[in-house]
Amino acid sequence: MASSKTTGEGETPQLLPTAPSFGPRRQPTAQNAQDRGPGPGPGLHRRRKSHGSRHDGTNSGSGSGRHGKHIRLPAPSGDPRSSASSIYMGSYTPRKSRGSLRSPASSVPATPRTSMSHSRLESLLRDLDLDLETYGVEETRDGFFDASFFKPPKVNHEDLMRDAEYTLPAAFKKTNPLSPKAFLPGQWHGIRDVVTAVTTTRAGIKLAKSFLAFFIAYILCLVPLIREWLGRYSYIMVISVIINHPGRTIGAQVDGAVLTIIGSATGLGWGAFALWLSSSTSVARRGFGGILAAFLVVFMGTIAALRCYLVRFYQLVICAGIAISYTCLADTAEEVDWKKLFNFGIPWLFGQALCMLICCTIFPDAGARPLAVSLHDAFGVMHDGLVIPQPDPVMLHRQLAWTFVNLSQAHRDLVLDISITRFQPSDVASLRNLMQGVIRSLLSLKMETQLFDDFEPLPTNSSAVERKGRSSDSNPGQTDVNISNSMGPTEGPMGGKDAVIDINMPKDYPAMFRTSTGEKAVRLVASRLADPTAKLLSCMRTALARCDAVLMDMSGYRKYLGPDKDDSTDILGSLTKLRKATIKYDDEEESLMDNPDLPPTYSDHPEVVELFLFVHPIRQAARTVESLLVKVMEMQQRRRGWRLYLPSYSWQKALQRTNAQVRHDRGGLTAGFYFQSQNQLARTMQGMANVYKPLPRQPQHGNEKKEERQPITRSDTIGKYEEEKEASKQSKKKRFRYRLWEALHRLQGFETRFALKVAITTSLLSVPAWLDQSRGWWNKNESWWAVVVVWVMSHPRVGGNFQDLVTRCLCCILGAVWGGLAYGADNGNPYVMAVFAAIYMLPMIYRFTQSTHPRSGIVGCLSFAVISLSAKANDGLPSTAHIAWTRGLAFVVGVVAAVVVNWVLWPFVARHELRKALAAMMIYSSIIYRGVVAKYVYFEKGEEPTKEDIARSEMLEGRLREGFVRIRQLMALTRHEIRLRGPFNPLPYSALIDGCERFFEYLVSVRQSSLFFHPHYMSDNEQAVESLLTYRRDAVAAILMNLYLLAGALRGDQKVPRYLPNAAAARKRLLSHMAELEALQATTTTNPDSIPSPGHDDLRVDTFERESRKWSQIYSYSYSQSLTGCVQQLEQLQKYTKEIVGERGFDPIDADLYEDITYPH
């Protein structure tokens, strides 16, 4: 923008808007020449002198106590300029004063795409004095784009952190778990919550089943006759019950029983083969330890890798590891006692039979109840999503996203195992898709509106400021410029008079004031659509409540879960009411759109557009709710009975999944979900890499006779969902070296690392079992349990932090001490031992099966069972204390070894994974952005998005939503990590997650808006389309380059470059050029002297009128605002990324000098 300088301190500076230059620059008018002053050059000299004009008083950052300063913008005049293709280049100087964009033509109204997006871009470019001269320079090379680099604005760290506080997850609102002051109160509150849950919910039944199985097995081991028949290691039956406890569904119990038995048999078989080979000859007997060690290392490494690759076989490999450790390390000697194989196998089988019996006879659950709970909770959240306005829209948005993810998990758990339900799995899949469609539509609703307000008094901005303080995502279009009606003529710039801009208004206030025409239009829309919209919301809430009641009736758990019996189940009546409300709304909407009092264009009435953008998504949501009603009514009419359904999940996918209880028992649930989500996203995004196909060059005259190339249309250069390596994959797969490289590269993954850690730890701890010097005390004290504990406590991803180490060691010691006391209290009295077992094991089994600390719970259970029953089997010899401390020490050594090895070798650090996850999400967001732009925005005629494209986009969006949910859960793990350099600051990470999610939501809005609107207004003008290519390229490439740089900085923990391509400037140039072309087209359309082809003029006028009045124009506003919102969020991503990894600049300069140059007083 050309900026004029003041001639006196009291004079108001005049900013004369200058339209973008396309092609040759026009001669300046006399006014412009006078304002610019003398100078040899039109641009550079003027910019240099601008540094000296600090006294003009146009600094927007002036204090609130100063008098407001204003800038008068003369009405634009002149004809639109030519559309020759060029872009804006040149140098820019940092200044506080800015002009505003002018209208492309005074006779043509501005369109919502440009006028309503410029205000937000102005706020991003508020410190820049743009000179939009290109000097005829244009970048046309393939693979290059024109970027503008501006000096980054000064960032207030306190303001950034204050805004970031509103983005913290709910887990951070609780007391820090590492706080010593909050430890005891936290434990007391936790105990009260556990007691309440056990006595009032299904958790009590689950605990009773698990404890009953353990208690029966424990009592059987106390009976002398049974104990002698089972053998020395009779407590293996108790271990079997603990590992595959019956507190799970019948399908999961059957699956676990089969896997644990196969795993135990595999371990015993491999160990038996090793024992036979080690005792086959005299030479082998002398070196039996080496043979057993080799077999143990190979087997443990293999099952450790299998534990990572195939999660479904977790129970199998855990039991195989226990069995191989027992076979190769218990009672080691040169002569093999084969009876010990039966001493392990027989008790294990009896333990599994006992668990199966209890699971199937006592309050059996075959998968119907978890599904009913998930459906009931989902309907509750969806019902809350239709309550408008919302007191906390951010939390509601996160609950909806979590519900979206949980529905997929509930369906997956149902079809993974055998189930007995009244719901057919195919119906559940359809129900999940329809409910996720409802949630998807609810996520697009605006939670705040003025539709239902009383319009007697003029609205104020206090609510907007209040919302901004509560949540940073409210009012994304706030700017620091206020168009004041009281300071100037009532007519705007389009009316031919001057407009007055207040440049000293606080930036937190939105620039939205109604004119009399706008107020009238708002009242008209509200009077017509407020009641139909409220009725529509009410009918949808009622419909969801009745769907919930019907499904809970069908599941058989309504009396346990709700809703009340008084709630109606009349789905047909609800469907009828919803359709009537929809018809009523459609009639009102149609009559409103034909109302002559409605303004012909909405560019000067943003609040009218906002009202339409509020009500129309509600109408779209009603359609999804109607589809859900139809499906539920269909299920209600069929009313199936209880039936047995076999697993129907894809076997290939099922190998990477497991049921809910196993996910909990294996530990590391949060990290497991996170890595599973990231792996799925990586596999999905891998197929979306583009193969760049440049535009064909014009053949030179000398080469015209050479071989002809296949013609490539422009649509071939638009992003296609193609595999990047497809072209080279066929040839590379045939090469042996390539296959070898793939195998070796795969061995660098975490699976091989975990296998190596397990092999090293178990082999080193097993050495005393095969040495003559230590074999005696090893066998006598059953020290082989140290190896078993290492195997059980190890985790492929999360090894545990210092708090976990202390907790697990305390549980080991507590179990050992309590086991010794149980036997020593009355010299092994079985009744006393049973009482001690009941007192200790009830809370410890709950900790293992239902708490968030299952690994400390299982080690506590194993410690008590092994030590107390070992003392009983050995009659307390040599002494109870000796048995307790020796076996307890073995458990502690195993726990410490497992945690310390995970600390030393490839540790899991949540804050590092969080940083890498954010980098990955930025890359994925860039891929989604590129795909949306290619498929939904800049597509060619005949390449419109298909239903398959829309379905694929919705699938990708669902996985991205799950990714954000998992990353927030991962961030909660950082609170449990002790950091020597100081407390970990989660605020910038939380704000960065929130910013990435907002960027993604803007992309979703662009995709949804593009289904109703597409910039086809100039598709028949090839020259106009060609002139837009470079602008579109620059706008898209600037965003992609920023995301790539930010993601790379986070991934490598490197500082962000100080100067990044300015996406706001690129977006502003694109909008300005679009406005110029629209003005040219509108002038051509309305010019009576133009002689178009027959019938073509009528078609253009009809198209223009239709776009002016119908939803196309309204959604063009949402479309443009969403793309501009992406640019706005990109600035936030830059700020918070620099807060995390820092900023890389040039040589240090004086801070005071930098402040003086950048921010003049």
Secondary structure, 3 states (H helix, E strand, C coil): CCCCCCCCCCCCCECCCCCCCCCCCCCCCHHHHHHHCCCCCCCHHHHHHHCCCHHHCCCCCCCCCCCCCEEEECCCCCCCCCCCCCCCCCCCEECCCCCCCCCCCCCCCCCHHHHHHHHHHHHHCCCEECCCCCCCCCCCCCCCCCCCECCCCCCCHHHHHHHHHCCCCHHHHCCCCCCCCCHHHHHHHHHHHHHHHHHHCCHHHHHHHHHHHHHHHHHHHHCHHHHHHHCCCCCHHHHHHHHCCCCCCHHHHHHHHHHHHHHHHHHHHHHHHHHHHHCCCHHHHHCHHHHHHHHHHHHHHHHHHHHHHCHHHHHHHHHHHHHHHHHHHCCCCCCCCCHHHHHHHHHHHHHHHHHHHHHHHCCCCCCHHHHHHHHHHHHHHHHHHCCCCCCCHHHHHHHHHHHHHHHHHHHHHHHHCCEEECCCHHHHHHHHHHHHHHHHHHHCCCCCCCCCCCCCCCCCCHHHHHHHHHCCCCCCCCCCCEECCCCCCCCCHHHCCCEEEECCCCCCCCCCCCCHHHHHHHHHHHHHHHHHHHHHHHHHHHHHHHHHHHHHHHHCCHHHHCCCCCCCCCHHHHHHHHHHHHHHHHHHHHHHHCCCCCCCCCCCCHHHHHHHHHHHHHHHHHHHHHHHHHHHHHHHHHCCCCEEECCCCCHHHHCCCCCHHHHHHCCCHHHHHHHHHHHHHHHHHHCCCCCCCCCCCCCCHHHCCCCCCCCCCHHHHCCCCCCCCHHHHHHHHCCHHHHHHHHHHHCCCHHHHHHHHHHHHHHHHHHHHHCCCCHHHHHHCCCCHHHHHHHHHCCCCCCCCHHHHHHHHHHHHHHHHHHHHHHHCCCCCHHHHHHHHHHHHHHHHHHHHCCCCHHHHHHHHHHHHHHHHHHHHCCCCCCHHHHHHHHHHHHHHHHHHHHHHHHHCCCCCHHHHHHHHHHHHHHHHHHHHHHHHHHHHCCCCCCCCCHHHHHHHHHHHHHHHHHHHHHHHHHHHHHHCCCCCCCCCCHHHHHHHHHHHHHHHHHHHHHHHHCCCCCCCCCCCHHHHHHHHHHHHHHHHHHHHHHHHHHHHHHHCCCEECCCECHHHHHHHHHHHHHHHHHHHHHHHHCCCCCCCCCHHHHHHHHHHHHHHCHHHHHHHHHHHHHHHHHHHHHHHHHHHHHHHCEECCCCCCHHHHHHHHCCC
